[in-house]
Amino acid sequence: MNSRPASVSARPVDDYRDSIEQLLRPLAARPVEAVTVPDALGRQLADDVRSPVDLPVFRNSAMDGYAVRAASVAVTPVTLPLVGVVAAGNAGQTPLPPATAIKVMTGAPIPPGADCVIPVEDVHSDDGSVTIERGRGAGEFVREPGTDVRAGDLLVGAGTTLTPRHIAALAAVGLPSVPVFRAVRAAVITTGDELVDAGSTLRPGQIYNSNGIALAAALTANGVDVVSVAHSTDDPAQFRKLLSAATGAADVVFTSGGVSKGDFEVVKDVLAPLGGQFGSVAMQPGGPQGLTVVEGVPVLSFPGNPVSTMVSFEVFARPILRHLSGLPDVEIYELPLHNEVARSPQGKRQFLRGRLIRPKSGELPALHRYPEAVEVVSGPGSHLIAGMAWADVLIDVPAEITSLPAGAAVRVWSL
Amino acid sequence: MNSRPASVSARPVDDYRDSIEQLLRPLAARPVEAVTVPDALGRQLADDVRSPVDLPVFRNSAMDGYAVRAASVAVTPVTLPLVGVVAAGNAGQTPLPPATAIKVMTGAPIPPGADCVIPVEDVHSDDGSVTIERGRGAGEFVREPGTDVRAGDLLVGAGTTLTPRHIAALAAVGLPSVPVFRAVRAAVITTGDELVDAGSTLRPGQIYNSNGIALAAALTANGVDVVSVAHSTDDPAQFRKLLSAATGAADVVFTSGGVSKGDFEVVKDVLAPLGGQFGSVAMQPGGPQGLTVVEGVPVLSFPGNPVSTMVSFEVFARPILRHLSGLPDVEIYELPLHNEVARSPQGKRQFLRGRLIRPKSGELPALHRYPEAVEVVSGPGSHLIAGMAWADVLIDVPAEITSLPAGAAVRVWSL
């Protein structure tokens, strides 16, 4: 008999991830909803937004100063009668007579006839007149309508995830609301008779249920709307009932536990007869995996060890979920290894927990330094969830590599 | 007379930013509140959290397999009577007799007496007995209590901003809640008779109020709790009333507009008599600035041009606010300039809007590429808010530089 048959027939990581991506890509076509511009921060724009107005809306002053005709200040110094003042918010539609000046504030309309602004610093004002020391040419310190954006021009493109600078532009053109994609909705079901809620006293053999809380946090942090987090015992009837509620409410369902080779594998036992593919992926942690479509809803079944669950999420779900939510790609870097990896299993791609080594500066803001290296933190065990808190990347050790010396270049995935 | 007296006496950017940082640093000592672990995502831990339990809590199996005494499998193949099964969640406290095996699931307790686990792949099971093909040494596939973290050990340190991996660890040790700092609370007051709300029809001389929405979005995106966004006309009594409400509710207040050299500078007119420092900072955009402490609350007064407001926020407020909220530093890189900067004002540090040039890959997940260069997008004008939507960095042109050729190294600040 083969001593490790599972790893011989196990699917490669990239191949399995492709299957998941194929299943989830249709979630790009989600319903569109209108939200107010202030509420649109972080949401993904569903359509191109074109400006309904010119910006600037009207010809206005770039400075606090005096609007004049350039011809009136061709020879300086010159003293001109002051005919009034235009504050920001004034209509400013009375034409300016030749050889006069009118005081204008930054952003105030420039009266018809005037074609340049003399900054307040270049002017002596006196009772009813101004003496201009330095002339200006036509157009100086004048903002023409539409020079920022014209009515009808593209302002923010479909698919953009809206950051503060987009919100600023959408607000500046006066849009009350914008069309955004509804977020991807996910449901989480954890399984296992041994799991109890936080704050309970543990009886022998029990552990705290962390996977539901951890998966919900990971989904939320990647733009997904978590519609439910439920826990099932190893009773198939209970799991089936929770699954039905989850597929009714969510675009994608995540389960943890019950997918391995034990006697009580509730997830596999319920989902395999529904067409689920259950088997080994050639990775560590996170080898046993399941993938099913139930009532048209993809169900990703991760193993129950806490680190296996989180690494499965990072490797299989996070890249496509960020893509669907319009968030920047997961950052994958190549860096030298600070410490050696003494052993890595032949035939399994290993994702070790690592910490970036980067020079720190106390200065604010500091010049950013690229990380210089990555060190392995915590062991390879799939139960070392506390150790994972000390990591900021996964170190991706290829399946065919069985050890790595310090200094070797490795790929790291940002957590 | 001096043609540009303001720029001669203007304060350097770094000097003014230091003044703001000194005023805001005391906000690091904010009240502490307890939140449930699921709600703690993104919050900043106020105290060190130590594990209340050992992880693993009890000695358990790393595999689906058979727990035995290593001495019983020193010579293989060997056939042992099967005395039962321990599922995850079982107490598993009955000692295992010598020369017997008991089936154990991953995570299940290992009975006293057993000291290793034979993976299911290495075993033939038969009616009431198991034949083991390959022996294992004491400790193999056994997870000892406390090998991940010991009760009393530091789990997550004070000051950490909690990400999904921290949430996972806090959930795994069964903590129902953790102490976090209350977020920094900010209030925003925009000013100006010319501003109207989104969705209104503009009368001549009016523009849409974008600064309130944009500042609120920028604050939210940097971990700050925006408690109010209000608008004041240029009436000092109205501004004074809104200011009083803002300082009563917030840790820091941001105003926009009313700080320049015009005739109707409501912010300066109200705050300068209260001890506010108003003057020019040697930068473009964002030159006119004001800083006041009202009832013990710092009030940062930014100029009203939309780009001036946003650049002021990025340069003066964002680095310290991220530091106070425990978020990663603003990223500042040095990159070559893709296109030339033909003119930059002598004596003023200029923050141009730029876009990173980086090779894009369609692959998911893709190897991250560092940006290769930065190109100037949009003009330098402080009214070009639509153009700012196309930028992803600010290009920081030093005060003494008046032009830059393509290829010159520049510092860029991530937006």
Interface residues (C-beta under 8 A of the other chain):
Chain A: M1 N2 S3 R4 P5 A6 E21 V37 P38 L41 G42 S51 V53 L55 P56 V57 F58 N60 A62 D64 V85 A87 A88 G89 N90 A91 G92 Q93 K103 M105 T106 G107 A108 P109 V120 E121 D122 H124 E133 R134 R143 T147 D148 V149 D153 L155 V156 T163 P164 R165 H166 I167 A168 A169 A171 A172 V173 G174 L175 P176 G192 D193 E194 L195 V196 A198 G199 S200 L202 R203 P204 G205 Q206 I207 Y208 N209 S210 N211 I213 A214 A216 A217 A218 T220 A221 D234 S260 K261 G262 D263 F264 G304 N305 P306 M310 P319 I320 H323 D329 V330 E331 I332 Y333 E334 L364 P365 A366 L367 H368 Y370 S378 G381 S382 H383 L384 I385 A386 G387 M388 A389 A391 R411 W413 L415
Chain B: M1 N2 S3 R4 P5 A6 E21 V37 P38 L41 G42 S51 V53 L55 P56 V57 F58 N60 A62 D64 V85 A87 A88 G89 N90 A91 G92 Q93 K103 M105 T106 G107 A108 P109 V120 E121 D122 H124 E133 R134 R143 T147 D148 V149 D153 L155 V156 T163 P164 R165 H166 I167 A168 A169 A171 A172 V173 G174 L175 P176 G192 D193 E194 L195 A198 G199 S200 L202 R203 P204 G205 Q206 I207 Y208 N209 S210 N211 I213 A214 A216 A217 A218 T220 A221 D234 S260 K261 G262 D263 F264 G304 N305 P306 M310 P319 I320 H323 D329 V330 E331 I332 Y333 E334 L364 P365 A366 L367 H368 Y370 G381 S382 H383 L384 I385 A386 G387 M388 A389 A391 R411 W413 L415
